[in-house]
Amino acid sequence: MSELSQRPEHAVVGEGMPHESAALHVTGRAIYTDDLTPRTKGVLHAWPVQSPHAHARITRLHIEPAYGEPGVVRVLTAGDVPGLNDSGIKHDEPLFPTEVMYHGQGVCWVLGETLEAARRGAGRIEVDYEPLPALLTIREAIAARSFQGVMPGAGRGDVEEALARAAHVFEGETEMAGQEQFYLETHASLAEVDDNGQVFVQSSTQHPTETQEVVAHVLGLSSHAVTVQCLRMGGGFGGKETQANPYAAVAALGATVTGRPVRVRLTRAQDITMTGKRHGFHAGWRVGFDDTGHLVALDTTLTSDGGWSLDLSEPVLARAICHVDNAYWIPAIRIHGRVARTHKTSQTAFRGFGGPQGMLVIEDILGRCAPLLGIDPLDLRRRNFYAEGQETPYGQPVRHADRVRVAWDQVLATGDVVRRTQEIAAFNAAHAHTKRALAVTPVKFGISFNLTAFNQAGALVHVYKDGSVLINHGGTEMGQGLHTKMLQVAATSLGVPLSRVRLAPTRTDKVPNTSATAASSGSDLNGAAIKNACEQITARLAEVDDGRNLAWDELVREAYFARVPLFAAGYYRTEGLHWDATVFRGTPFKYFAYGVAAAEVEVDGFTGAYRTRRVDIVHDVGDSLSPLVDLGQIEGGFVQGAGWLTLEDLRWDTTEGEHRGRLTTQAASTYKLPSFSEMPEDFRVATLEHAHEDGAVYGSKAVGEPPLMLAFSVREALRQACAAFGPAGISVELPSPATPEAVYWALDTARRAVAPEPAGA
Amino acid sequence: MAEPSGIVTSAITDAVLVNGERLALEGVTPHTTALDFLRDRGLTGAKEGCAEGECGACCVLVARPPADGSPGTEWTSINACLISAAALIGQEVVTAEGLGTPDDLHPVQQEMAERGGSQCGYCTPGFVCSMAAEYYRADRAPSSSANGTHGDNGFDLHALSGNLCRCTGYRPIRDAAYALRQPPPDDPFAVRRAATAPVPPPTRLQGDGAAFVRPRDLAMALALLTDRDAVPVAGATDLGVEINLRGSRPGFLVAVDRLEGLRRLEWHDDELRIGAGLTLTEIERRLAGRIPVLDEFFWQFASRPIRNGATLGGNLGTGSPIGDSPPLLLALGADVVLVSTERGERRVPLTDYFTGYRATVRQHGELIKEVVVPLPIAPVTAFHKIAKRRYDDISSVAVGYALDVEDGAVSSVRIGLGGVAATPIRAYDTEAALTGQPWTQDTVDAVAEVLAAEGTPIDDQRSSARYRSAMLGQSLRKLYAEQGAGR
C-alpha cells in the first residue's frame, strides 16, 4: 500500500456526510458570484449585442445611438482593449470580432446603470453585416472538408487483415448529438479594480488560473496584477472550464475602463446561445467478430463538431479516441479523429470530455450487432471484456480489469437480472402495446488529464495559534463535493476533528498556477496536495511533541513559541504518467474507474414515450473519501447521461432561411432537462467492495465523470424494447438522443420488419 | 425554526411582507419581477435559472386562500421570476431564508440537507419552497396507497414538477420529500394556516413609463381595460415570459387574478361554470375529482408552481395553438363567456373562439369571465398529450376526446386538437367518420387514418410534422386500447 493511499484508523475520510455547504444551500444563504451584485455598491451591468447571423463580416458598427439611452455608461468595443483582443486558449477567439462566426456571438457589450438600461442601449446599436456562407452540421463540414486542429490516429495490429479474416464484418455510422451543460447558474463575473490597479474578478469559473491569464492578456497585464476568485458555482459540468473566460474579461475590461465594479451575468438565452456545449460526434465504422462473438477488429473515424473555434476540441477528441474501446479488448484497431469546424458555438468540455462519445460508438456497435450475431447483448458484452494483462489501443495496461467482471456479476445478482429478464419476456408476450427491456452496460474510464503537465496541484494550509485550521486549494466547488472531501482529507491528515478545519474560497493569489477542476481529478490532485501540506506540518509538530502525545491545541501553541512554522504549501504531481500525443501512445491515466449499470425501461408503442422503471448500479470509487458525496455523483451523473442520450435535444436552424444557424432550443421550455419524470423509479446504487486504489489519496478514486456513462444501459434497454415490438432477431438503429419521437420511429420500423434469416455464417 | 411572518390585520398598500418584514417598493417599476425585487434587497436565496418559470430556482411561498376554497391560508409556491413585484403588494411572502437558518433548519431544509438533496445548491432554495408548500398542504395525510408519485406521508411528487435539478438525479430529493412528517402543532407556518390570507388591496404602481393597477372589482377592471394600452394579467405565467425573454414592456397592466367576479366555480344541472380567474390548482382542488378526465389533465398542465398562478382565462386568452386546455375544452363542448363594459356579456362556443395564430374573437377591452362546460360529461373521455418530457413540457400534439357509445356504435363525438394548426381545432372529418360507426378496432384503424390527416402540422424543435400526424392516428388507437374494451 502506498503512503499516499494509506488511511489511518479513525479517519474522517470515509465518513458519509452532507455537502459542507448544505445548511447554507437549503436556507438560501450560500452566496454565488451574482449574489454579490446587490451586496456591491455602484455596480454597472453588461449586455451584449449578439450576431443575428451564423457567419458574417461586420461592415459597420455604430455604437453612438446607445449613448442616447438613459443610464448607458459605456459601450465596450475592440478599441478599448489595451492588450490582446482574444479570449480563447488557442488565440482563435477574438473577444470583439470583426467577423462573426456563429449566431449569437457577442459583437460588443453595453454597460449600464441598470441591466434594463444596458439592454435597451444594446438594442440601439447599429451593426451592418455582410452574410457569408455557414456550415451547420458535421456532415456539411465533412463534405466541405472544413476541419481544424490536429487529426490524430491511434491503433494496433493489422486491421485490414483482421477484418478480412473475421467471420462477421459489419459496417455502419453512428451519430450522436451534443448536450448543453445547463448548469442552473448561468455564467457570472463581477470585476473591480483597487486603488493600486489590482484587478479582482469574482467568476463562476472552473479554472481560475486560466481565467486570470485570459483577463491579464486582454488587459495587457501580468498575471500578478489580476486575482480571480471563485466562491462556488451553481453547477459547472465542464461548461465553465474555459467558457467563463470571455465574460470575466469583459467584466474586467469594463471595470478598468470605467473605474466601477462591472457585472456580467448571462441570461439563460445568452448563456445557451453564446457558450460551448458537449461535442456532437459522427463515427463511421467497420467491425469484425469471430464466430464466437469476440471482437477481432475495429476501424473507425470519429469526427467531432467543434464549432467555430478550437477551444478544448483537441483534448476532447483525444479522450474520445482513448475511450472507443470502453471495457472491451479489440485486438486490431484503428481510430482516426478530426474536428469539424462549423458555424456554431465553440463546443467544449462536458462531463466525460469526449469519453462518452467514444464509448457510445462501441456500445452502439455491440447493441446493433448482437442480434445480427444471434448473441444476447448481455453475453456479447461480457465475452469481450478486457482481461488482466491486456493493453488499451494506446498501450496502457488495463490494471484491475477484473473489476468490470466483478461489478457485472454483482449487478446481475443483486439486480436479479435473470429472473427479471424472464418476467419481462412474459410481460412483453402479454402486452401488444407496451414493451419492456433490461440492458446492462459497463464503464471503464481513464483518470488523469491526458496532457501530463496538468496533473499537478497546490494547496495552502494554515494552522493558527488557537489550533484552528484554514485550508486553501486550487480546486473549485461546483456542487461535486470537492470542498467536503478536502475538509475530510485535511482533518484526517492532521488528526483533528472536522469542526477545527475551515476552507476558504478558491483564489489565484493563494494557490497559483492551478489546473482546471476537471477530468474528475479534483479530489485526487488537490487532496494529495492538501495531504502533503498537512504532513509537512504534522512532521514539524511531531518534533515539537517529541513523544509526549500533547493535545492538538497545546502542541500548536507550544510549536508557535518554539518558532516552528505552522503553515505549509503543499504540492502534488501524479507520478508514472507519460503520453506521446504525436503517436497516441503511452500511459496517460493513473488508473481506470469502473462501473456497471442495469436499466429496465418500458416503452409505449403508441407514442414512443418511455419510463425508466429500475436501475441497479455497482460503481468503483475506490475506498470512498465521502460516501454520500460519491453516491450523489453516481446518481446525478447517471441521470445527466440519460438526459444526453434520451431527452436533451439541441436543435439548430439548418434551413437556408434568414435564421440559419440559430439555436432553436435556447430556453428551458424547449431544451428539456431530465425532471422527476425521468428519475429511475427504483434506483439502487452500490459501490464496489475491496476497491482500494493504491495510486490515489487515501485509496479513493475519482467519481465526477465515469457514472455519466452508466446511462448507456438506458439507451440499450430502449433499443431492446423497440426490438421487442418486432419479430425476434432484428437489429434496431436508435438515434441519439433517443427522444420519444426517435423511439417511436425505431419501434415503428421494428413493428413493420419481417423476421430476419437466422445468423448462420 | 424562524419566526412566522406574522398575522396581518390591516392591509398593507405600499410594501410586501417578506419573511415577516415590510419591504418597501422603492425603485420598483411595473416590470420589476418579484425575483429581482427580492434579490435587490439582499434576499438572494431565490435564483434566476431560466426566467420563464421552467426551472423553479426562483420559487417562493405566498400566503394565499386555500385552493379548495376553504377558509384560512395556504402556503403556495410560485415562480417569482414571472410575476411582478407589484402583484405582491400587501401580500405575505416567505423565502428559503425565512423558513429557517443554518443553526435552526426547517424540517424540509433538514431533510434536504441530510439526505444529499443539494449538491451545487443553486436550485435548492426553490426546491425547499416548493417542498414546504406541499409539507403544509392541509389535506396532506399519511396514506398507505403510496405509489410512483405519492409518498406514504401523502406527499405528492407533482408538487416538485416545476423544479429542476441538474446535479442530484432527484432520488435524494424525493427521499427527503417522502421522509417529511406532519408539521408539529406549534409550527408557526402551520399555525398561520388557520388565519385568513391577506386580500391583495387595490393598488396602483407607476414607473418607467408604465403602470400596474390592481382594481378593486370587476367593473373597475373592465373600465380600465378599455384603455388602449391595457393588458390584463393574472398569474403572468405567459406575460412574464414575454417580458423576461422577449423584451415586451406593456405600458398598462391590469391585474385580474384576484377579482371575485372571475373566481366562482358553480355546478348547475346542465353545466359547470368555471371562473376564468381561478388558478388551475384552484379548479383542480375544487372539482375534487368529479370530472375524471380533468384529473388526467391537470398534472400534465405545466407544473405545480405554474398551475398555482395560471388561469383558464389566461390559457385561452393568449390564443396559443399549443395551450393545454383548448383541446380538452373543445372536446367537452365548452363555451367562453366574454365580458366588457361596451358589450356586456356574450357567450361564444370555444369552437368559434379561435380565429388565427394567437388571435381570437375577444375584442380589446373584453375579458374572459367564465368557461362553461356542458353536463353531463360524455362517458368516454380522454386527454392525450404528446411531449418530450412527461412533467412540465409543451405539447407537440394534444388531443381531447369526448364520445358517447350507444348499442356498440359511436352516437356522438367531439375531438379537440392542439399543435397541428395555427389554432386549436376540432377534428371534424374524424368526428364525421366516427359518428354512427361501430366502436370496434376495425373502425378505429380506419378512422385513425382520417385523424392522422387532420390539421396542417409543421416541423419544429419539438417534433416533426410526420410525428405529429402519426401521433394523431396513434392517439385514437390508444384511446380504444384503453377505453374501447367492454363498451
Interface residues (C-beta under 8 A of the other chain):
Chain A: P18 H19 S21 A22 A23 L24 H25 V26 T27 G28 R29 A30 I31 Y32 D35 P38 R39 E116 R119 G123 F182 Y183 L184 E185 T186 R232 M233 G234 G235 G236 F237 T267 R268 A269 H433 M478 G479 Q480 G481 F606 T607 A609 R611 L628 V629 L631 G632 E635 G636 G637 F638 V639 Q640 L647 D649 R651 T664 T665 A667 A668 S669 T670 K672 L673 P674 S675 F676 S677 E678 M679 P680 E681 F683 T739 P740 E741 Y744 W745 D748
Chain B: H31 R39 D40 R41 G42 L43 T44 G45 A46 K47 E48 G49 C50 A51 E52 E54 C55 A57 T95 A96 E97 L99 G100 T101 P102 L105 V108 Q109 Q110 M112 A113 E114 R115 G116 G117 S118 Q119 C120 G121 Y122 C123 T124 P125 V128 G148 L157 L160 S161 L164 C165 R166 C167 T168 G169 Y170 R171 P172 R174 D208 V241 L245 G247 I386 A387 K388 R389 R390 Y391 D392 D393 I394 S396 D460 Q461 R462 S463 S464 Y467 A470 M471 Q474 S475 R477 K478 A481
